[in-house]
Amino acid sequence: MEILTSRSAPASVSVRLTPRFATEGDRNVELSLTSRGRLWKSATVYINDVPLETRWVGPQELRAKVPGDVIDKAGVYRVRVNYPGPNGGFSAPVSFIVGYK
């Protein structure tokens, strides 16, 4: 699933999220966000409104660890990338689905 960024984030960036599914309480989930556009080193990945430990892999990939307590309930979670600074902003959300154990 791809998401297009909002007007306030870099206009040419669209992001692909993998994996898109997890089970409630999973402890070892690492999200990979890839793009054909450029991802900023200073970007932070959020799940719902919780900032995640984010690692810049390269100009087209970010990785973020999801703590188990953040996805402790089944449901649909919103994943966004925040680009800080005056030309930054949040990307449009993409869905991350957490299933029951």
C-alpha positions in Angstrom: 0.0 0.0 0.0 1.4 3.4 -0.9 0.6 6.7 0.7 1.1 10.1 -0.7 2.5 12.8 1.6 0.5 15.9 2.5 1.3 19.2 0.9 3.4 20.3 3.9 5.8 17.3 3.6 8.1 16.8 0.6 5.7 16.7 -2.4 7.4 14.0 -4.4 7.6 11.4 -1.6 5.3 8.4 -1.5 5.9 5.7 1.1 5.4 1.9 1.1 5.0 0.1 4.4 6.0 -3.4 5.3 4.9 -5.4 7.1 1.3 -4.3 7.1 0.1 -6.8 9.8 1.0 -7.9 13.3 -0.6 -9.7 16.3 -1.5 -7.8 19.4 1.4 -7.5 21.8 4.0 -8.6 19.3 7.4 -7.6 20.7 9.7 -7.8 17.6 7.9 -5.7 15.0 10.1 -3.5 12.8 8.5 -1.4 10.2 10.2 -0.7 6.9 9.1 2.4 5.0 10.5 2.7 1.5 10.1 5.4 -1.1 10.9 6.3 -4.7 11.4 9.8 -3.4 13.9 11.1 -0.8 13.3 10.4 2.9 14.9 12.8 5.3 17.5 11.6 7.9 15.7 13.6 10.5 12.3 12.0 9.8 10.4 10.2 12.6 7.9 7.4 12.1 4.7 7.6 14.2 2.1 4.9 14.9 -1.1 6.7 15.9 0.4 9.6 17.8 3.3 7.7 19.3 6.8 8.5 17.9 8.8 5.4 17.2 12.6 4.8 17.4 13.4 5.5 13.8 16.5 4.6 11.9 17.5 6.1 8.5 18.7 3.3 6.3 19.3 5.4 3.2 17.7 8.1 1.2 14.8 5.8 0.3 14.3 3.7 3.5 13.4 4.3 7.1 13.0 1.5 9.7 11.1 1.9 13.0 10.8 -0.4 16.0 7.3 -0.9 17.4 7.2 -1.6 21.1 4.7 -4.3 22.1 2.8 -2.1 24.5 2.0 0.3 21.6 0.2 -2.4 19.7 -1.3 -4.3 22.7 -4.8 -4.2 21.3 -6.2 -5.5 18.0 -7.3 -2.8 15.6 -6.2 -0.5 12.8 -3.3 1.8 13.6 -2.3 4.9 11.6 1.4 5.0 10.5 2.8 8.4 9.4 6.2 9.9 8.8 7.0 13.3 10.3 9.4 15.6 8.5 10.5 18.3 11.0 11.3 21.9 10.2 9.6 24.7 8.4 9.2 22.7 5.1 8.2 19.5 6.9 4.9 18.1 8.2 3.3 14.7 8.4 2.7 12.3 5.5 -0.8 11.0 4.8 -1.5 7.9 7.0 -1.3 4.3 6.0 -3.1 1.5 7.8 -1.2 -1.0 10.0 -3.5 -3.9 11.1 -3.1 -5.6 14.4 -4.9 -8.9 14.8 -6.1 -10.8 17.9 -3.8 -13.4 19.4 
